[in-house]
Structure formats: C-alpha cells, structure tokens
C-alpha cells in the first residue's frame, strides 16, 4: 500500500500538510508559522517515505486530489 501526502494549506495557526496511511488513517499536520517551513517539512516527509523503505508516497498537489486519492484507497479496501 502507499501513503498519501497532501498539499501545504492554511490552518488556524499557520501552514500545514496532512498525511493519510491505511494503518493510521488521517494524520493532521503540525502547523508551521512560515509557509517555507511547511514546504520543507513536507519534502522531508516525502523523502522519508521514498528513502526509508516504507510504502511509497503518493504526493498530491491539491486538496481535491488528496481527498480523491484517499477515497479511492478506502474503496479499494472495502
């Protein structure tokens, strides 16, 4: 299976990205005060999945794509 990594978006306390895995479900991202910090952390997360031997990361560039990929993954296991 794979991990779905969402885009950086604004939250109440800053900028964040979310991650979804079949095992853990949706994991809300930590809010960063600077958008550059959120992008840096997202890239590090993506690298961790591709280099760390974990399930490959499916990287989404929009919220709609993120939601769609999660729905497809959930329906594939239902």
VORO-597327 format. One record per residue (C-alpha): residue in three letters; chain; x negated, y, z negated. Coordinates in Angstrom, 3 decimals. Each point is the difference from the previous one (the first is absolute). Last residue first. Layout:
# VORO-597327
+-----+-------+----------+----------+----------+
| res | chain |     east |    north |       up |
+-----+-------+----------+----------+----------+
| Ala |     A |        X |        Y |        Z |
...
+-----+-------+----------+----------+----------+
END
This chain:
# VORO-597327
+-----+-------+----------+----------+----------+
| res | chain |     east |    north |       up |
+-----+-------+----------+----------+----------+
| Unk |     A |   13.799 |   -2.006 |   -1.498 |
| Unk |     A |   -3.694 |    0.042 |    0.810 |
| Unk |     A |    0.166 |    1.601 |    3.452 |
| Unk |     A |    2.698 |    2.320 |   -1.263 |
| Unk |     A |   -2.403 |    1.354 |   -2.622 |
| Unk |     A |   -2.773 |    0.514 |    2.541 |
| Unk |     A |    2.329 |    1.748 |    2.437 |
| Unk |     A |    1.356 |    2.268 |   -2.730 |
| Unk |     A |   -3.536 |    0.877 |   -1.124 |
| Unk |     A |   -1.045 |    0.794 |    3.559 |
| Unk |     A |    3.069 |    2.206 |    0.536 |
| Unk |     A |   -0.539 |    1.920 |   -3.248 |
| Unk |     A |   -3.631 |    0.751 |    0.912 |
| Unk |     A |    0.888 |    0.909 |    3.602 |
| Unk |     A |    2.639 |    2.434 |   -1.236 |
| Unk |     A |   -2.462 |    1.471 |   -2.537 |
| Unk |     A |   -2.447 |    0.721 |    2.824 |
| Unk |     A |   -3.616 |   -0.942 |    0.811 |
| Unk |     A |    0.121 |   -3.607 |   -1.158 |
| Unk |     A |   -3.073 |   -2.150 |   -0.636 |
| Unk |     A |    0.503 |   -3.766 |   -0.016 |
| Unk |     A |   -2.687 |   -1.203 |   -2.367 |
| Unk |     A |   -1.533 |   -3.450 |    0.336 |
| Unk |     A |    0.511 |   -2.473 |   -2.838 |
| Unk |     A |   -2.945 |    0.153 |   -2.354 |
| Unk |     A |   -3.542 |   -0.879 |    1.022 |
| Unk |     A |   -1.338 |    3.178 |   -1.538 |
| Unk |     A |   -1.033 |    1.717 |    3.221 |
| Unk |     A |    3.408 |    0.597 |    1.634 |
| Unk |     A |    1.970 |    0.416 |   -3.212 |
| Unk |     A |   -2.600 |    2.163 |   -1.704 |
| Unk |     A |   -0.466 |    2.082 |    3.142 |
| Unk |     A |    3.728 |    0.850 |    0.041 |
| Unk |     A |   -0.129 |    0.985 |   -3.680 |
| Unk |     A |   -3.066 |    2.181 |    0.606 |
| Unk |     A |    1.764 |    1.707 |    2.927 |
| Unk |     A |    3.004 |    0.670 |   -2.232 |
| Unk |     A |   -2.221 |    1.405 |   -2.772 |
| Unk |     A |   -1.655 |    2.418 |    2.450 |
| Unk |     A |    3.365 |    1.065 |    1.420 |
| Unk |     A |    1.334 |    0.668 |   -3.514 |
| Unk |     A |   -3.110 |    1.997 |   -0.892 |
| Unk |     A |    0.338 |    2.114 |    3.142 |
| Unk |     A |    3.637 |    0.763 |   -0.897 |
| Unk |     A |   -1.145 |    1.582 |   -3.247 |
| Unk |     A |    1.847 |   -0.412 |   -3.304 |
| Unk |     A |    0.085 |   -3.785 |    0.271 |
| Unk |     A |    3.053 |   -2.018 |   -1.025 |
| Unk |     A |   -0.701 |   -3.721 |   -0.609 |
| Unk |     A |    1.877 |   -2.121 |    2.483 |
| Unk |     A |    3.152 |   -1.965 |   -0.576 |
| Unk |     A |   -0.479 |   -3.773 |    0.214 |
| Unk |     A |    2.825 |   -1.640 |    1.908 |
| Unk |     A |    0.177 |   -3.779 |   -0.303 |
| Unk |     A |   -2.619 |   -1.853 |   -2.026 |
| Unk |     A |   -0.291 |   -3.323 |    1.855 |
| Unk |     A |    1.349 |    1.039 |    3.396 |
| Unk |     A |   -2.237 |    3.070 |   -0.006 |
| Unk |     A |    1.024 |    3.648 |    0.374 |
| Unk |     A |   -2.234 |    3.056 |   -0.391 |
| Unk |     A |    1.006 |    3.626 |   -0.508 |
| Unk |     A |   -1.812 |    3.207 |    0.852 |
| Unk |     A |   -0.342 |    3.134 |   -2.099 |
| Unk |     A |   -0.120 |    3.784 |    0.018 |
| Unk |     A |    0.849 |    2.324 |   -2.885 |
| Unk |     A |    2.062 |   -0.100 |   -3.190 |
| Unk |     A |    3.531 |   -0.174 |    1.437 |
| Unk |     A |   -1.115 |   -2.082 |    2.964 |
| Unk |     A |   -1.307 |    0.963 |    3.415 |
| Unk |     A |   -0.954 |   -2.649 |    2.518 |
| Unk |     A |   -3.079 |   -2.010 |    0.987 |
| Unk |     A |    1.042 |   -2.816 |    2.298 |
| Unk |     A |    0.930 |   -3.486 |   -1.121 |
| Unk |     A |   -2.184 |   -3.077 |   -0.338 |
| Unk |     A |    1.656 |   -3.350 |    0.704 |
| Unk |     A |   -1.888 |   -3.061 |   -1.246 |
| Unk |     A |   -0.061 |   -3.204 |    2.001 |
| Unk |     A |    1.020 |   -3.617 |   -0.178 |
+-----+-------+----------+----------+----------+
END
